[in-house]
Amino acid sequence: MRLSRIVYRAHNPRWSFGPGSGEGAAGTGGRFNRTGLRALYTALRFETAWLEAQQGFAFKAQPMTLCAYDVDCDDVLDLTDPATRSAHGVGGADLAGPCKDLSTRGEVPPSWVLADRLIAQGCAGIIVPSFASGATTTDVNVVFWNWGERPHQVRVIDDFGRLARPAT
């Protein structure tokens, strides 16, 4: 499907010069990307972006830079839709398993296997439920593996040049 809308991401202000790089996710790995694989984790609502970024700090919010992204991206699968999950052979454990726990033990999380398979099939990104503590059904994320210009445009909105620039 084609996703055309605004999405959001909250991230550590120290990385505000590269909000679209995906390098942070590549460095540590995430629910839907192995270590070394760039991914851009975003949310459909800015509240969800904040919730995702504050995991582990639920009662002590830390500074974050909230960015909006203009998305016009083909090849996105909506895995919040039961019919789409069924058509692509995606089960609940493929999405919600304990990925950090498994990867720390040296095991490959099912969500990484799923991501590998979907990327190999040409999928640019997925729409998935948020698994952050306190998330509800309104908390939905979009994870991109292939982004840049059309047909997979994901562009940070910074019309006034407010984001920090890397030191030269």
SERO-406838 format. One record per residue (C-alpha): residue in three letters; z negated, x negated, y negated. Coordinates in Angstrom, 3 decimals. Layout:
SERO-406838
SITE   code         zz         xx         yy
SITE    Ala          Z          X          Y
...
This chain:
SERO-406838
SITE   code         zz         xx         yy
SITE    Met      0.000      0.000      0.000
SITE    Arg      0.295     -0.984     -3.631
SITE    Leu     -2.938     -1.315     -5.621
SITE    Ser     -2.462     -0.885     -9.360
SITE    Arg     -5.699     -0.691    -11.367
SITE    Ile     -8.501     -2.661    -12.992
SITE    Val    -11.054     -4.381    -10.725
SITE    Tyr    -14.180     -6.377    -11.593
SITE    Arg    -16.018     -9.499    -10.596
SITE    Ala    -19.372    -10.921    -11.689
SITE    His    -19.818    -14.634    -11.155
SITE    Asn    -21.937    -17.593    -12.126
SITE    Pro    -21.270    -18.464    -15.803
SITE    Arg    -20.929    -22.129    -14.828
SITE    Trp    -17.552    -21.200    -13.286
SITE    Ser    -16.292    -19.010    -16.135
SITE    Phe    -13.369    -21.397    -16.741
SITE    Gly    -11.836    -20.473    -13.351
SITE    Pro    -12.542    -16.794    -12.644
SITE    Gly     -9.368    -16.351    -10.624
SITE    Ser     -9.372    -19.553     -8.599
SITE    Gly    -11.030    -18.402     -5.364
SITE    Glu    -12.393    -21.934     -4.970
SITE    Gly    -16.035    -20.812     -4.793
SITE    Ala    -15.292    -18.632     -1.775
SITE    Ala    -13.259    -21.454     -0.206
SITE    Gly    -16.169    -23.849     -0.613
SITE    Thr    -18.754    -21.678      1.094
SITE    Gly    -16.787    -19.125      3.091
SITE    Gly    -17.469    -15.414      2.798
SITE    Arg    -17.456    -12.227      4.794
SITE    Phe    -13.637    -12.158      4.868
SITE    Asn    -12.702    -15.835      4.545
SITE    Arg    -13.447    -18.980      6.481
SITE    Thr    -14.675    -22.063      4.667
SITE    Gly    -11.578    -23.705      3.186
SITE    Leu     -9.667    -20.437      2.672
SITE    Arg     -9.426    -19.270     -0.934
SITE    Ala    -10.357    -15.643     -1.501
SITE    Leu    -11.005    -13.558     -4.587
SITE    Tyr    -13.771    -11.001     -4.100
SITE    Thr    -13.651     -8.125     -6.591
SITE    Ala    -15.006     -4.580     -6.853
SITE    Leu    -13.582     -1.233     -7.920
SITE    Arg    -16.575     -0.635    -10.238
SITE    Phe    -18.350     -3.123    -12.474
SITE    Glu    -21.682     -1.858    -11.119
SITE    Thr    -20.610     -2.927     -7.645
SITE    Ala    -19.516     -6.340     -8.920
SITE    Trp    -22.978     -6.834    -10.421
SITE    Leu    -24.673     -5.628     -7.212
SITE    Glu    -22.600     -8.041     -5.107
SITE    Ala    -23.307    -11.005     -7.382
SITE    Gln    -27.069    -10.376     -7.444
SITE    Gln    -27.577    -10.369     -3.662
SITE    Gly    -30.845    -12.067     -2.963
SITE    Phe    -32.067    -11.525     -6.527
SITE    Ala    -32.530     -7.756     -6.475
SITE    Phe    -35.666     -7.825     -8.610
SITE    Lys    -34.875    -10.873    -10.739
SITE    Ala    -31.374    -10.597    -12.185
SITE    Gln    -29.677    -13.905    -12.896
SITE    Pro    -27.071    -14.535    -15.655
SITE    Met    -23.551    -13.524    -14.681
SITE    Thr    -20.133    -13.472    -16.322
SITE    Leu    -18.465    -10.098    -15.747
SITE    Cys    -14.662    -10.236    -15.688
SITE    Ala    -12.065     -7.495    -15.418
SITE    Tyr     -8.750     -8.114    -13.651
SITE    Asp     -5.449     -6.308    -14.086
SITE    Val     -4.114     -5.706    -10.576
SITE    Asp     -0.595     -4.722     -9.537
SITE    Cys     -0.554     -5.927     -5.952
SITE    Asp      1.542     -4.958     -2.947
SITE    Asp      0.487     -5.433      0.677
SITE    Val     -3.132     -4.227      0.322
SITE    Leu     -4.804     -2.369      3.203
SITE    Asp     -7.425      0.283      2.470
SITE    Leu     -9.949     -0.274      5.251
SITE    Thr    -12.261      2.387      3.809
SITE    Asp     -9.743      4.880      5.229
SITE    Pro    -10.436      5.742      8.896
SITE    Ala     -6.730      6.365      9.639
SITE    Thr     -5.763      2.935      8.267
SITE    Arg     -8.537      1.247     10.264
SITE    Ser     -7.382      3.017     13.413
SITE    Ala     -3.710      2.150     12.823
SITE    His     -4.636     -1.539     12.463
SITE    Gly     -7.174     -1.666     15.291
SITE    Val    -10.133     -2.353     12.982
SITE    Gly    -13.576     -1.419     14.270
SITE    Gly    -16.878     -1.185     12.420
SITE    Ala    -18.096     -4.532     13.815
SITE    Asp    -14.969     -6.208     12.397
SITE    Leu    -16.203     -5.330      8.917
SITE    Ala    -19.990     -5.145      9.000
SITE    Gly    -21.108     -7.906     11.368
SITE    Pro    -23.669    -10.545     10.338
SITE    Cys    -21.052    -13.074      9.191
SITE    Lys    -23.394    -15.631      7.546
SITE    Asp    -25.770    -15.614     10.503
SITE    Leu    -22.921    -16.080     12.988
SITE    Ser    -21.165    -18.824     11.013
SITE    Thr    -24.453    -20.695     10.492
SITE    Arg    -24.881    -20.732     14.276
SITE    Gly    -21.348    -22.097     14.687
SITE    Glu    -19.913    -18.793     15.912
SITE    Val    -16.786    -17.194     14.453
SITE    Pro    -17.582    -13.852     12.803
SITE    Pro    -15.330    -10.916     13.768
SITE    Ser    -14.536    -10.424     10.062
SITE    Trp    -12.965    -13.919      9.958
SITE    Val    -10.834    -13.121     13.021
SITE    Leu     -9.773     -9.878     11.320
SITE    Ala     -8.901    -11.712      8.080
SITE    Asp     -6.884    -14.321      9.991
SITE    Arg     -4.929    -11.582     11.764
SITE    Leu     -4.225     -9.557      8.613
SITE    Ile     -3.177    -12.638      6.619
SITE    Ala     -0.787    -13.624      9.423
SITE    Gln      0.707    -10.114      9.201
SITE    Gly      1.397    -10.578      5.473
SITE    Cys     -1.536     -8.675      4.067
SITE    Ala     -2.412     -9.828      0.513
SITE    Gly     -5.789     -8.102      0.380
SITE    Ile     -8.109     -5.432      1.705
SITE    Ile    -10.221     -2.636      0.282
SITE    Val    -13.577     -2.541      2.071
SITE    Pro    -17.031     -1.023      1.676
SITE    Ser    -19.676     -3.141      0.000
SITE    Phe    -22.335     -4.461      2.355
SITE    Ala    -24.672     -5.589     -0.438
SITE    Ser    -28.264     -4.459     -0.208
SITE    Gly    -28.555     -1.084     -1.934
SITE    Ala    -24.819     -0.319     -1.742
SITE    Thr    -23.726      3.305     -1.412
SITE    Thr    -20.389      4.880     -0.491
SITE    Thr    -19.272      4.490     -4.134
SITE    Asp    -19.586      0.695     -3.842
SITE    Val    -16.188     -0.584     -2.726
SITE    Asn    -14.747     -4.116     -2.842
SITE    Val    -11.252     -5.539     -2.903
SITE    Val    -10.760     -8.963     -1.322
SITE    Phe     -7.552    -10.843     -2.126
SITE    Trp     -6.115    -13.703     -0.072
SITE    Asn     -2.739    -13.849     -1.789
SITE    Trp     -2.708    -13.324     -5.540
SITE    Gly     -1.001    -14.554     -8.665
SITE    Glu      2.131    -12.962    -10.095
SITE    Arg      4.109     -9.928     -8.875
SITE    Pro      4.321     -8.750     -6.165
SITE    His      0.672     -9.823     -5.824
SITE    Gln     -0.469     -9.794     -9.450
SITE    Val     -4.174    -10.219    -10.076
SITE    Arg     -4.725    -11.419    -13.644
SITE    Val     -8.055    -11.913    -15.405
SITE    Ile     -8.210     -9.995    -18.690
SITE    Asp     -9.196    -12.411    -21.463
SITE    Asp     -7.118    -11.273    -24.439
SITE    Phe     -9.408    -12.970    -26.949
SITE    Gly     -9.898    -16.275    -25.097
SITE    Arg    -13.636    -15.808    -24.583
SITE    Leu    -13.876    -17.524    -21.211
SITE    Ala    -14.903    -21.158    -21.228
SITE    Arg    -12.159    -23.718    -20.698
SITE    Pro    -12.509    -26.795    -18.472
SITE    Ala    -13.513    -29.992    -20.269
SITE    Thr    -10.576    -32.294    -20.942
